[in-house]
């Protein structure tokens, strides 16, 4: 069966975590030429007038730490949703549900 009890929406949780992680990685870094190109609504003179817009927003360290906690919590939530999905779909029994959940949560820690 391979899941489906939640219409595979648990993967959206992982997608959110990945998006937050991308913000963390790019925090305060200079945008690539491709990223600048994608901001086509801005003319070249914009960056001369507002050179700070050539950089990704810089969040304070305390905020970045909370974002990292959010990423971890989302990965945990995704794992719980995945394991319950497989249990409800009949792919896992109670014992394999518990053992796989425990094993995969350890990987997240």
C-alpha positions in Angstrom: 0.0 0.0 0.0 2.8 2.5 0.9 0.7 4.9 2.9 -1.9 7.3 1.7 -4.1 7.7 4.8 -3.2 11.4 4.8 -3.0 11.8 1.0 0.8 12.0 1.4 0.5 15.5 2.9 3.2 14.6 5.5 5.7 15.5 2.7 4.5 19.0 2.8 5.7 19.3 6.4 9.2 18.3 5.2 8.9 20.8 2.4 8.2 23.6 4.9 11.2 22.5 7.0 13.4 22.6 3.8 12.2 26.1 3.0 13.1 27.3 6.5 16.4 25.6 6.3 17.1 27.5 3.0 16.4 30.8 4.8 18.8 29.8 7.5 21.6 28.9 5.0 21.1 32.2 3.1 20.9 34.4 6.1 22.6 37.6 5.3 24.5 36.2 2.3 24.8 38.0 -1.0 22.2 37.0 -3.6 23.5 35.0 -6.6 23.2 36.5 -10.1 20.4 34.1 -10.8 18.5 35.3 -7.7 19.0 38.9 -8.8 17.9 38.0 -12.3 14.7 36.6 -10.9 13.9 39.9 -9.3 13.3 41.3 -12.8 10.9 43.9 -11.6 13.8 45.8 -10.2 15.9 47.7 -12.7 19.7 47.7 -12.4 19.7 51.2 -10.9 17.6 49.9 -8.0 20.7 48.1 -6.6 22.8 51.2 -6.9 20.2 53.1 -4.9 19.6 50.2 -2.4 22.7 48.0 -2.4 21.5 46.2 0.8 18.9 44.6 -1.5 21.7 42.5 -3.1 21.7 40.5 0.2 19.3 38.1 1.7 17.6 39.5 4.9 19.9 39.0 7.9 18.0 37.6 10.9 19.5 37.9 14.4 21.3 34.8 15.8 18.5 34.3 18.3 15.9 34.1 15.5 18.1 31.8 13.5 18.3 29.4 16.5 14.5 29.4 16.9 14.3 28.6 13.1 16.6 25.7 13.6 14.4 24.4 16.4 11.4 24.8 14.1 13.1 22.8 11.4 13.8 20.0 13.9 10.3 20.1 15.2 8.9 19.9 11.7 11.1 16.9 10.9 9.8 15.2 14.0 6.2 16.0 13.1 6.7 14.7 9.6 8.2 11.4 11.0 5.2 11.0 13.3 2.8 11.6 10.4 4.6 9.2 8.2 4.7 6.4 10.7 1.0 6.9 11.6 0.1 7.0 7.9 1.8 3.6 7.3 0.1 2.2 10.4 -3.3 3.3 9.4 -2.7 2.2 5.8 -1.8 -1.3 7.0 1.8 -1.1 5.8 3.1 -1.4 9.4 1.7 -3.2 12.4 1.8 -1.9 15.9 5.3 -3.4 16.7 6.9 -2.1 13.5 5.2 1.3 13.9 6.8 1.6 17.4 10.2 0.4 16.4 10.5 2.4 13.1 9.2 5.5 14.9 11.8 5.1 17.7 14.6 4.3 15.2 13.8 7.3 12.9 13.4 9.8 15.7 16.9 8.9 16.9 18.2 9.8 13.5 16.6 13.3 13.8 18.2 13.9 17.2 
